[in-house]
């Protein structure tokens, strides 16, 4: 029982927490007004989070091989073995990224993004299938854990969507403030403008 719980916790920490947070972190480095120093710090945070994720998922995989009956006769195990391979491919491509501005950078970025998206989605799916497998093996209720993980996933997805619009929201607020300032200047009475000139 301990091995099953530890296996599940490690994979949740890896694929259900560290990896999504790492994705959100690197997306924060894509803002137009972000400084180079902050972008570098965010990139390093992304790399650390992803490496920790790979490490934990590898430990979970080793636990699975050593302690469980891996007949691969259910969806959880089949997705899991594919996922372990993709995680390492993604990690290797992360280290092998071309220099910014080089010829292959765009293709690398597209591949890295696509593979990362697949890994993230499969990770979420496999956590749910893992909960079902846990329930089938132990007959214990998984309702609470399912609700908690669903809430966490929803929050992360919401933050992901907000990030896409954050720059637009900031620009809109800036334009609104500018327009409001202009409107105030234009509606000022002649006496107010004259007083302003005299004070100046």
N, C-alpha and C positions, 0 to 999 in steps of 0.2 A: 504493500500500500504506500509506503514511504517513497519508493522509487517512482510510482505513478504520479504522486503529488509533486515531487521534485521535478520530474520531467515536464509536467504541465506548467509549473511555475516558471521554469527556465525558458520555455518557449513563449509563454505570455510576456515575460520580461524582455525577451529578444524581439519577437515579431509583433507583439501587441503593444509594446511601449517604446523601447529604445529606437527601433527602426522608424516608426512613424514620427517620433520627436526629431530624429536625425533628418528626416525628409523636410519637416517644417522648418528646421534650423537653416538648412542650405537654401531654402526658398526665400528666407529673410535676407539673404545676401544678394538677391537679384534686384533690389530697389535702385532706382535711378540716382537718388541723392545720398546713398550710403557711402561712407568713407572707405578708403582702401584698407585701413587698419581694422575697421569693424568687419569688413567682408572677409579678411584673412582669419580673424578670430572665429567668425561663424563657420568658415570652411573647416577649421581645425576641430571645432566642436562637432560638426557633422561627421568628420572622419573618426573621431574618438567614439562617438555614439554608435556608428556603424560597425566599427571594429569590436566593440563590446557586444553588440548584437550577434555578430558572427561567432565570437568566442562562446557565448552562452548557448547559441543554437548547436554549436559543435559538441559541447558538453552534453546537451540534451540528446543529441543523436547517438553519442557513445553510450549513454545510459540506456537508450532504447535498444541498441544492438546487444548489449551485455545482459539486460534484465528481462526483455520482453520477447514474446513469441512473434517474430516478424515473418508471418506467412504471407503478408501483403494481400490478404483476402478481403480487406475493407478499404473504404475511401480514405480514411485518415492516414493509414500507413502508406498508401500509394501516393497521395498528395505529399506526404512527408518526405519520402525518398526523393521525389522530384524537387521539392523545395530545398532540401539540403544541398543538392547539386547546384541549383540556381543561385543560392546564397553565396557559394564560393566563387561561382563564375562572376557574379556581380562584384564581389570583393576584389577579385583579380583585375577586372576591367577598371575598377576605381583606381587602383595603383598604376595602371598602365595608361592613364589619360594623357593625350597629346598636349603639348604646350598651347596656351591660349593664342589664338590667331593662326595656328598652323593649319595645314590643308585638311587633315583628318579630324579636326576638333568637332566640327558640326555633326559628322556621322557618329563619332564617339558619343557625343552628348545625347543624340537621339537614341542610340542603342542603350546607353546607361540609364536614361530616363525610362525607356520602355521596359527594360528588364527590371528596374527597381519597382515600377508600377505593378508588374506581374507578381513579383515576390511579395510585395505588400498585400495585394489582394488575396493571393494564395495563403499567405500567413494568417490573415483574418479568417478565411474559410476554414483553415485547418485547426484553428483554435476552437471554432464552433464544433467541428467534427470530433475534435479531441474531447470536448465536454460531453458529447453524446456517447463516445466510446467509454469514458469514465463512468457515466451513468449506467451503461449496459453491463460493465464489469463489476461495479460495486453496488448497484441499485440505489445509490444515494441521489438525493435531489440536486439538480444543477440550476434550479431556477434563479437563485440569488446570484450565482456567478455569471449566468447568462445575461441577467439584467445589468449587472455592473459592467460587464465587458461591452454590452451593446451601448450603454450610456457613454462609456469611454470612447468607443469607436465613433459615435455620433459627434461628440465634442471635437475629436481630432478632425473628422471630415468637415465640420463646420469651420474650424480654424483654417483648414486647407482652402476652402472656398472663399473665405474672407480675405485670405492673402492675395488671391487673384484680383480682388477689387480694392485692396487697401490703397494702392497708389492713386487710383481713380477717385476714391473717397477723399483722400488728402488734397488732391488738386481741386476737387469740387468745393471743398471747404475754403481753400485759399482764394478761389475765384469769387465765392460768395462774400467773403470778407472784403475783398477789393471792391466789388460792386457796391457793397453797403457803404463803404467809405466814400466812394465817388458820389453816390446818391445823397449822402449827408452834405457833401460840399456843394452840390448843385442846388439843393433845396434851402440853403442858408439865405436869409433875407439880405437885401442890399445893405441895411444898417449894420448887420452882423459882420458882413464882409468888410464894410468901411471901418468898423471898430477894430477888426482884425488887422487891417492895414495900418491904422493909427498906432496900435500896440506894437506892431512890428517896427 
